[in-house]
Amino acid sequence: MAAEVEKKEESTAPAKKGKGLLIAIIAVAILGAGAGAYFVFGGKEGAPAAAEGHGATAEASGQESAPAAHGEQPPKDTIFNLEPFIVNLLDNSGTRYLKLTVNLELTEGASSADLNAQSTQIRDSLIILLSSKSYTDIGTVEGKYLMRDEIVARVNQFLKKGKVKTAYFTEFVIQ
């Protein structure tokens, strides 16, 4: 009879280990899903979304910025993210497209509110500029620098206070 009890204990031991392992895997999966949801949907409210990789400041995203810690000066410049542009390039066959995402670095006097208020006019002006370019105009590094300067000049025409310091291309695709 003692031999029968030992056989029963031996036969249930692997089943208990399997159940424990399964429970542990499920628990880790639930914790992982919760952590993923926290970072994607929750995160720290009021902080820029680092996962986006756009480098937006709190002011550019419409949020108030927190004071700098340890006596550091808060940044005087802000980054304003424009929506992506997709335009036909000037080409005889009409088959080349440009997809461009631009972030604008503003000086201290400029505000993202001014840019938001005139976003329609700014986008129209930039679409006309971009669609007047050909692949040979912007296919080189020098061409991209020239176009960057033209974008800054165009946007600065719409600002009453402050200026755009520079433009950053965060996405540049020609097809």
C-alpha positions in Angstrom: 0.0 0.0 0.0 2.9 2.4 0.7 4.1 1.7 -2.8 0.8 2.7 -4.3 0.9 6.0 -2.4 4.4 6.7 -3.7 3.3 6.0 -7.3 0.3 8.4 -6.9 2.6 11.2 -5.5 5.1 10.7 -8.4 2.4 10.8 -11.0 0.9 14.1 -9.7 4.2 15.9 -9.2 4.8 16.6 -12.9 1.2 17.7 -13.3 1.6 20.2 -10.4 4.9 21.6 -12.0 3.1 21.9 -15.3 0.2 23.9 -13.7 2.6 26.1 -11.8 4.6 26.8 -15.0 1.5 27.6 -16.9 0.2 30.0 -14.2 3.6 31.7 -14.1 3.6 32.2 -17.9 0.1 33.6 -17.8 1.0 36.0 -15.0 4.1 37.2 -16.8 2.0 37.7 -20.0 -0.6 39.7 -18.1 2.0 41.9 -16.4 3.7 42.4 -19.8 0.5 43.4 -21.5 -0.3 45.8 -18.6 3.1 47.4 -18.8 2.8 47.7 -22.6 -0.6 49.3 -22.3 0.7 51.7 -19.6 3.6 52.9 -21.8 1.4 53.2 -25.0 -1.7 54.7 -23.5 -0.9 56.0 -20.0 2.7 57.0 -19.4 3.4 60.2 -17.5 0.7 62.7 -18.3 2.1 66.1 -19.2 5.4 64.6 -20.6 6.1 64.4 -24.3 5.8 61.0 -25.9 9.3 59.7 -26.2 8.2 56.7 -28.1 7.2 58.9 -31.0 10.8 60.0 -31.5 9.7 63.5 -32.7 11.4 65.4 -29.9 8.4 67.6 -29.3 8.5 69.9 -26.4 5.5 70.2 -24.1 4.6 73.7 -25.6 4.7 72.4 -29.1 2.3 69.6 -28.2 -0.1 72.0 -26.5 0.9 71.1 -22.9 2.4 73.3 -20.3 6.0 72.7 -19.6 7.3 71.9 -16.1 10.0 74.0 -14.6 13.6 72.7 -15.0 15.1 70.8 -12.1 18.2 71.6 -10.1 18.5 75.3 -11.2 18.7 74.5 -14.9 17.2 77.1 -17.3 14.1 75.9 -19.2 14.7 75.7 -22.9 14.1 79.0 -24.7 13.4 77.4 -28.1 10.5 75.1 -28.9 9.9 72.6 -31.6 6.7 72.8 -33.6 5.7 69.6 -35.6 4.0 70.1 -38.9 1.7 67.4 -40.3 3.4 65.4 -43.1 3.3 66.7 -46.7 2.8 64.4 -49.7 3.2 66.2 -53.0 3.9 65.5 -56.7 7.3 66.7 -57.7 7.7 68.8 -60.8 8.4 66.1 -63.4 7.4 65.7 -67.0 5.9 62.3 -66.4 4.3 63.2 -63.1 5.3 60.0 -61.4 7.6 61.2 -58.6 6.2 62.0 -55.1 7.7 63.6 -52.1 6.6 62.7 -48.6 8.1 65.2 -46.1 7.7 65.7 -42.4 9.1 68.9 -41.0 9.7 70.1 -37.5 10.3 73.8 -36.9 12.6 75.2 -34.2 11.1 78.4 -32.9 13.0 81.3 -31.2 11.8 82.6 -27.8 9.4 85.2 -29.1 7.6 82.8 -31.5 4.7 80.7 -30.3 3.1 77.6 -31.5 -0.3 79.3 -31.1 0.6 81.7 -33.9 1.6 78.8 -36.2 -1.6 76.9 -35.3 -3.7 79.9 -36.1 -2.2 80.2 -39.6 -1.6 76.5 -40.3 -3.8 76.5 -43.4 -1.9 79.4 -45.0 1.5 77.9 -44.0 0.6 74.5 -45.4 -0.7 76.0 -48.6 2.5 78.0 -49.1 4.7 75.0 -48.3 2.8 72.7 -50.7 3.3 75.2 -53.5 7.0 75.4 -52.7 7.5 71.6 -52.4 5.5 70.8 -55.6 7.6 73.3 -57.6 10.7 71.2 -56.9 12.0 68.5 -59.1 14.0 65.5 -58.1 17.2 67.1 -59.4 16.5 70.1 -57.2 16.2 68.2 -54.0 18.0 64.9 -54.7 21.3 66.2 -53.4 22.4 67.3 -49.9 22.9 70.9 -51.1 19.4 70.8 -52.5 17.9 69.7 -49.2 19.7 72.5 -47.4 18.4 75.1 -49.9 14.9 73.7 -49.5 15.2 73.9 -45.7 16.2 77.6 -45.9 13.3 78.3 -48.3 10.8 76.6 -45.8 12.2 78.7 -43.0 11.8 81.9 -45.0 8.3 81.0 -46.1 7.1 80.2 -42.6 8.7 83.4 -41.1 6.6 85.5 -43.4 3.5 84.4 -41.4 5.0 85.0 -37.9 4.2 88.3 -36.2 6.5 87.7 -33.2 9.7 85.6 -33.1 11.0 83.6 -35.9 11.7 80.0 -37.1 15.3 79.3 -36.3 15.6 76.2 -38.5 13.6 73.4 -40.0 14.4 69.7 -39.3 13.4 67.0 -41.8 12.2 64.0 -39.8 10.9 62.1 -42.8 12.1 62.6 -46.4 10.9 60.0 -49.0 11.0 60.4 -52.7 9.3 57.8 -54.8 
